[in-house]
């Protein structure tokens, strides 16, 4: 665990490239490299390399891997205000805007308070039936003796659940458009984090991936703004996140703008869908490694 005697200069980590730091190893085998980091203790230092140091004008630029659950909780939960969020990739900024994922300080706390009613009491109990039903529907497509792409399946499952929670209806005929836009956005964000050149290339430069991203982003924008407009005109509101946002007021009693609602919906849709799908995928992986746990769940 972290203790008071630790400092960046005393932390160790695996040997990495002086110029490119840990990035080549992370790209080559992300899981293998991070598992290897366990050998260096609870807090592992990963230098980012001379190129990044020159670009950031920051000596000894590094990332840190936390291997102990208590340290992860300290940074992400109990002491989160002490840690600022890193700058985001251009594509990520375009997608999420000023949603709760990327804001800091009082703005972040205010946005989080907006959603608290939706994650308490009867609301949470109601999600159980929804999630269970969607999971059963998904599993019905699986056939004994076949190989299942579990990452693909969990992405479909979480999208169907979160779309219903956000908008009070099934994704339906829009599913392919939404999934394609999300996939392209994720690919571009990953590329911009993996490649310094990609992160510095403006989105208006007409690369193939940029054009695909722009098309998908525009489709998602139009879809979400249309649903906001339709719901504002409706006489009846569903019990969903969009209704919660439309009814919300700031400290001075002002309603949220369409832009603010759009940012929160995009954040919940893309960030919530992907992170939950990833967590479920790794849960399946861990179950495959521990037979005793798997048998208890059978």
N, C-alpha and C positions, 0 to 999 in steps of 0.2 A: 504493500500500500504506500501511498504518498506520505512522506514525513517532512518535518521542518528542515531537515539537513540537506534535502535534495536541491540541486540547482541544475540548469541546463548544461553547465560545463562538466558536471560529474556523472551525467547519465550516459549510458552506452547503448549501442545498437549494432546491427549487422553491418559489415563493410559495404559501402556503396560507391558509385561513380563520383569522383570529385566534381566533374562538370555538370552531370545531370542528376546527381543525387539518387534518391530512392525510386524515381519514376520508372526507369527501365525495368527494375525488378517487379514493381507493382503491376506494370502492363503485361509483363511476361507471364507471371503466375501470381495473381493477387492473393488467392487463398493460401497457396503454399508459402509465399513470402510472409504474410501476416502470422501464420502458424509458426513459422521459424522464429518470429520475433519473441515468442514466449520464452525462448531460451535466455533472453537478455533481461528478464525481470518484469515487475509489474508496470513500470513506466519505461518505455523504449523511445529513444531519440532517432528520428529518421531525417538526416540532412537533406535539404532540397537541392543542393548543388550550386556551383558557382554561377551558372547562367541565371538562375532565379535570384540569387543574392545580388547580382549586378542589376537585374531588372527592378527588383524591389528596393534597391539601395539599402540593403539590410544585411549586415554581417551575421554569419552563423544561422541563416534562415533554416528552420526545421519544422517538421511535424512530429507529433508525439502520439504513440499508441498506448492506451491504457488497457491493461490486461486484467485488472482486479475489479470485480463488480462494485465494490464500495467506492473506488475512485471514479468509475463511470457515473455513479449516482451523485457523487460530490460535484462533478462538473456539470452534469445535465439537469440535476434536480435541486439539491439542497443549497448549492452555492452558485447557481447559474448566472446571477447578475455580475459575478466577477470575471466572466469570460465573454469576450465580444465575438460575434460571428465573423467568419472570414469573408472577404469580398467574393461575390458570386460571378459566375460566368455570364457573358452578355446574353446568351439565349435564355438562361435561367431568370435573369432580371426581366427580360421581355415577357416571359410567361407569367411569373408570379407577381410582378408589380410590387405594391406595398402591402402584400398579404402578411398574415401573422408569422409565416415562416422566416421572413427576413428582417422584420423590424426589431428595434431594440428598446430597452428602457420602459418608460411609462406608456409609450405607444403600444408596445408589445403586450404589456400587462392589461391595458384597456381592451385590446382586441381579444385577448384570452378570456377576459371576463364576459364578453359578449356570448361566448359559446358554452359557458358553464351550465346554463339551464338544460342544454341539449344532452349533457353527459351525466345526468343525475336521475335518480329515482325511477319513475315509471318509464321515462324515455329509454333508459338502458335496458330495462326488462323487455320492452317492446322489440328492441333490436335482436334479441335472442331468437325469436321466432323467424324474423326476416333472414338472419344469417344462416340459421339451420335449414330453412327452406331452400335458400339459394345453393347451399352446399349439397343438399340432397339432389337438387336438379342437375348440378354439375357432375356429380358422381355417377348418375344414371347413364351418362355418355361413355363411361369407362367399360371396357370389356376384359374379362379374365384372360390372362395369358398374353396381353399386349403391353408394350412399353408406353408409359405415359410421360409426356414432357411436363413435369410438375410445375416448373416456373411458368410455362404458358397457361396451365390450368388455373393456377393461383391468381395470375393476372386477370383472367376472365372472371373468376369468382369475385375478387375484390372490386373490380369495376362495376359489376352488376349490383353489388351491395351498396357501394358508396354513391352511385348514381341515384339509387332509390332514396337513400338518406338525404341527399342534397336536394333533389327535385320532386320527390314523391311519386315517381313513375319509373317504369323500366326503361332501359336505354334503347331497346327495340331496334328499329331500322337504322338508327344513328350509330350503332355499335361499331361497325367497321371504320367509319370516318373518325370516331373518337379514338379507337385503338391505334389507327395509323398515325394520327396526329401525335398521340402520346409517345409512340415508338420512335418517331423521327425526332421529337423534342428530346427524348432521353439520349438518343445517339449523339445529337449535336452537343448537348451538355457534357456528356462523357468525353467527347473529343476535345472540347474546349478546356476541360480540366486536365486531360492527358497531354495536350500539346500546347506549348507556349505560342507557336505560330498561329494555331487555330484560335486561341483565346484573343489574339491581337488582331485577327482579321474581322473587319466590320461586317455586320450581317447583310449590308446592302451589296457586298461583293457577290456576284452571281455564281457561286459554286453550286454544284448539284445538290448538296445537302442543305445549303442555305435556301435554295428555291423550294425544296420539299418542305423545309421547316416553315417558310413563309406561307405556303399554301395551307398547310395543316393548321398553323396558328390562326390564320384568317378564318378558316372554317369553324374552329373552336370558339373564337371570339364571337362570330356571328350567331352561333348556336346559343351561347350563354347569354348574350345581350338580348336575343329574341325572347328567351325564357324569362328574363328579368322584366322586360317590357310587358309580356303577356300576363305575368303574375301581378304587376302593378295595376293592370286594368281589370283583373278578376275581382268578382264580388266575394269569393270564398277563397280562403287560404288553406293549403295543406299543412300537415304537421311535419315540416321538414326544415332543413337548414336555410333554404332560400326564404321561407316564411319568417324564420327567426331573424334573419338579416334585415328584411324589409320592415319588421316591427321594431328594430333596435333604434335607440336614440343615444346620442353622445351626452356628455355631462351638461351641456347647455340645451338639451332637448331637441337637437337637430337630427333628422333621419340620415342614414348613410346614403351617399351618392351612388349612382349606378357604377361608377368607377371603383369605389371602395367595395361594393358588393361583388363586382366582377373579380377583383383581386383575391378576395377571400374564397370565392367559389373555385377559382382556378387552383389556388393553393390546396384546398381540401381535395379536389378531384385528382390532381396529378401527384402531389406529394403524399397524400394519404393513401391513395391507391397503390403507388409503387412501394412505399415502405412496408405496408401491410403485406403485400404480395411477397416481398423479399423475406420478411420475417416468417411467413408461413412456409415458404420454400426451404429455408434453413431449418425450420422445425421438422419437416419431413426428412431432411438429411440427417439430423441428429437422431431421430427415431430409428433410422436405418442402422445407426451405429450402436444403439443400446437396446439389445433384445429384451432385457428385463422390463424396461419402461414400455416398450412396444407391446409386450404381452399383457401388461396391466391395463392398457387402453383397449385391447382387443375385445 
